[in-house]
């Protein structure tokens, strides 16, 4: 996805059912009508949970339906999706697609480029197929992520952790799903220099374009680019700073987690 200079909407590619036939692509615009001093954002849309998935480089599925409605965001690698008219679209780091074809003949999916793929799955619809089974064995693939927390003194700090792919999913190997309250699309301008602030709720920030620099109370900084996973958990205390990288605007998905 290209960096916007200014955005009042986000284009969302969808794959939608066409009766009993294979699915078709369409595009919709998601308005970013909620503006404020630090950018603009969409309404919050409901979602059930979020999971992260590893897919092998030789993955290919003929026409198939989705087990539930979901948004797939590519973090690393590339996939090609083909619809019922033979149209193929390529999705790389920072690209997303809304999968709605839980009925009909579905679509084709294949990983391309000779590399494994990592994705985030925002599960929107109700589950219509059985739970993913737990993988056997003690060794699981992992994917690194960064989070911010409030320390005992109220100051924020970074914590580096890993997600384990320990479930057998249709697209490959998946993390345990995490319950969500909802998600929204967010635009931040290239002039962003947001002083200390708390995460409004426990949330994953998944950048679609450009990136952001996060600074904690101890002066440590991290650059978070498309493909990186950032979890803001410092909902109390001093909070953290956020600024644009190289004066470039960005689009992100904020995935709000249920605090259980």
Beta strands, then each sheet from edge to edge (+ up, - down):
strand 1: 9-18
strand 2: 21-31
strand 3: 34-36
strand 4: 39-41
strand 5: 49-55
strand 6: 60-64
strand 7: 70-76
strand 8: 78-82
strand 9: 88-91
strand 10: 96-99
strand 11: 107-112
strand 12: 117-123
strand 13: 133-134
strand 14: 141-150
strand 15: 156-165
strand 16: 167-169
strand 17: 172-174
strand 18: 178-188
strand 19: 193-197
strand 20: 203-207
strand 21: 211-215
strand 22: 221-225
strand 23: 230-232
strand 24: 240-244
strand 25: 250-257
sheet 1: 2+ 1- 10- 7+ 12- 5+ 17- 16+ 13-
sheet 2: 2+ 1- 10- 7+ 12- 5+ 18- 4+ 3-
sheet 3: 2+ 1- 10- 7+ 12- 5+ 18- 25+ 20- 23+ 14+ 15-
sheet 4: 6+ 11- 8+ 9-
sheet 5: 19+ 24- 21+ 22-
end
